[in-house]
């Protein structure tokens, strides 16, 4: 402030001007100090927040490293009435040729399939849809999509254990 006073003594200005300038300079210094203090408060607050987060993270890491794996097998509940998962399919494709007996056919992938009296037709079980809602036609015909299961899918002529789907999406019978 002494430099200001020296300069003001050299300038021939009115006392009113001098007092206004002095008041403005004092107000400017106060604002400057407030901004500086505000910045320091923000920096200190940020550092404290970072320290708290670091302590929480380290505490969680130490807790997780010392604990054993959680055994969830006691919590598993089997509900036999729940929707079933997808079934194993190893007979799938479109029928390209049907035998004279109507119970043997060839699929588009070249697999030859035979239906016997032991072959289960359609989907059964507690969660199965009603027979009239299943995608199953009463006869095997060219163009039908087949989905089923066999014990030996590598045989030349496959005997079907189960046929889940027998449906023609382009020209259904029912």
C-alpha positions in Angstrom: 0.0 0.0 0.0 3.0 2.3 0.5 3.8 2.3 -3.2 0.2 3.4 -3.9 0.5 6.2 -1.4 3.8 7.4 -3.0 2.2 7.5 -6.5 -0.9 9.2 -5.2 1.3 12.0 -3.6 3.0 12.6 -6.9 -0.3 12.9 -8.8 -2.2 16.1 -8.2 -5.6 14.7 -7.8 -8.5 15.7 -5.6 -9.0 14.3 -2.2 -12.3 12.8 -3.2 -10.6 10.8 -6.1 -7.8 9.7 -3.7 -10.3 8.4 -1.1 -12.4 6.6 -3.7 -9.4 4.9 -5.2 -8.1 3.8 -1.8 -11.5 2.3 -0.9 -11.6 0.4 -4.2 -8.1 -1.0 -3.7 -9.0 -2.1 -0.2 -12.2 -3.9 -1.6 -10.1 -5.5 -4.3 -7.6 -6.9 -1.9 -10.5 -8.4 0.3 -12.0 -10.1 -2.8 -8.7 -11.5 -3.8 -8.1 -12.9 -0.4 -11.6 -14.5 -0.4 -11.1 -16.1 -3.8 -7.8 -17.5 -2.6 -9.3 -18.9 0.6 -12.2 -20.4 -1.4 -9.8 -22.2 -3.7 -7.8 -23.5 -0.7 -11.0 -24.8 0.9 -12.0 -26.6 -2.3 -8.6 -28.2 -2.6 -8.6 -29.3 1.1 -12.2 -30.7 0.7 -11.2 -32.6 -2.4 -8.2 -34.1 -0.7 -10.3 -35.2 2.2 -12.9 -36.8 -0.1 -10.1 -38.7 -2.0 -8.7 -39.9 1.3 -12.1 -41.2 2.5 -12.6 -43.0 -0.8 -9.2 -44.5 -0.7 -9.7 -45.8 2.9 -13.1 -47.3 1.9 -11.6 -49.0 -1.2 -8.7 -50.4 0.7 -11.0 -51.7 3.5 -13.1 -53.5 0.9 -10.1 -55.0 -0.9 -8.7 -56.4 2.4 -12.2 -57.8 3.4 -12.7 -59.5 0.0 -9.2 -61.0 0.0 -9.6 -62.6 3.4 -13.0 -64.1 2.8 -13.6 -67.6 1.4 -15.7 -68.2 -1.7 -19.4 -68.1 -1.1 -21.1 -71.5 -1.4 -24.5 -71.0 -3.0 -25.5 -74.6 -3.3 -27.6 -74.3 -0.1 -29.7 -71.6 -1.8 -30.5 -73.6 -5.0 -34.1 -74.5 -5.1 -35.4 -76.8 -7.8 -38.9 -76.0 -8.9 -40.2 -78.8 -11.2 -43.1 -76.6 -12.3 -40.9 -73.9 -13.6 -40.4 -73.3 -17.3 -38.1 -75.9 -18.7 -34.7 -75.2 -20.4 -34.1 -75.9 -24.0 -33.9 -79.6 -25.0 -31.1 -81.5 -26.6 -31.6 -81.6 -30.4 -29.5 -83.7 -32.7 -32.1 -84.3 -35.3 -33.0 -81.0 -37.0 -33.7 -79.8 -40.5 -36.4 -79.8 -43.2 -37.8 -82.9 -44.7 -36.8 -83.3 -48.4 -38.1 -86.8 -49.0 -40.7 -89.0 -47.2 -40.6 -92.8 -47.4 -43.7 -94.8 -48.6 -44.5 -95.9 -45.1 -44.8 -92.3 -44.0 -42.7 -92.9 -40.9 -39.2 -92.5 -42.5 -37.8 -89.4 -44.1 -34.6 -87.6 -45.2 -33.7 -84.2 -44.0 -32.0 -81.4 -46.0 -28.7 -82.2 -44.2 -28.8 -85.8 -45.6 -29.8 -87.5 -42.3 -32.2 -90.4 -42.8 -34.6 -90.8 -39.9 -36.9 -93.6 -39.0 -39.9 -93.3 -36.6 -40.7 -96.4 -34.5 -43.5 -97.4 -32.1 -41.1 -96.4 -29.3 -40.6 -92.9 -30.6 -42.2 -90.2 -28.4 -44.0 -87.6 -30.4 -44.4 -84.0 -29.2 -43.4 -82.4 -25.9 -44.5 -83.8 -22.6 -44.0 -82.9 -18.9 -45.5 -80.6 -16.4 -44.6 -77.4 -18.3 -45.4 -78.6 -21.8 -48.1 -76.7 -23.8 -51.3 -78.5 -24.7 -51.1 -80.9 -27.6 -53.2 -78.6 -29.9 -50.8 -75.7 -29.2 -47.6 -77.6 -30.0 -45.9 -77.2 -33.4 -46.7 -80.8 -34.4 -48.6 -82.0 -37.5 -50.3 -85.5 -37.7 -48.2 -86.5 -40.7 -44.6 -86.2 -41.9 -44.4 -84.4 -45.3 -41.9 -82.6 -47.5 -41.1 -79.1 -46.2 -41.8 -79.8 -42.5 -39.3 -78.6 -40.0 -38.2 -81.4 -37.8 -36.6 -81.2 -34.3 -35.8 -84.3 -32.3 -33.3 -86.4 -30.5 -31.6 -89.8 -31.1 -29.1 -91.8 -29.1 -26.8 -92.4 -32.1 -26.8 -89.4 -34.5 -23.8 -90.8 -36.5 -25.7 -93.9 -37.8 -26.5 -94.2 -41.5 -30.2 -94.5 -40.7 -31.1 -92.8 -37.4 -33.9 -94.1 -35.2 -35.6 -91.2 -33.5 -36.1 -91.4 -29.7 -38.2 -88.2 -29.6 -39.6 -85.9 -32.2 -40.4 -82.5 -30.6 -41.3 -80.5 -33.7 -43.0 -81.5 -37.0 -44.3 -78.3 -38.5 -44.6 -76.6 -41.9 -44.5 -72.8 -41.3 -45.3 -72.0 -44.9 -48.3 -74.4 -45.4 -49.5 -75.8 -42.0 -52.2 -78.4 -42.0 -54.1 -77.1 -39.0 
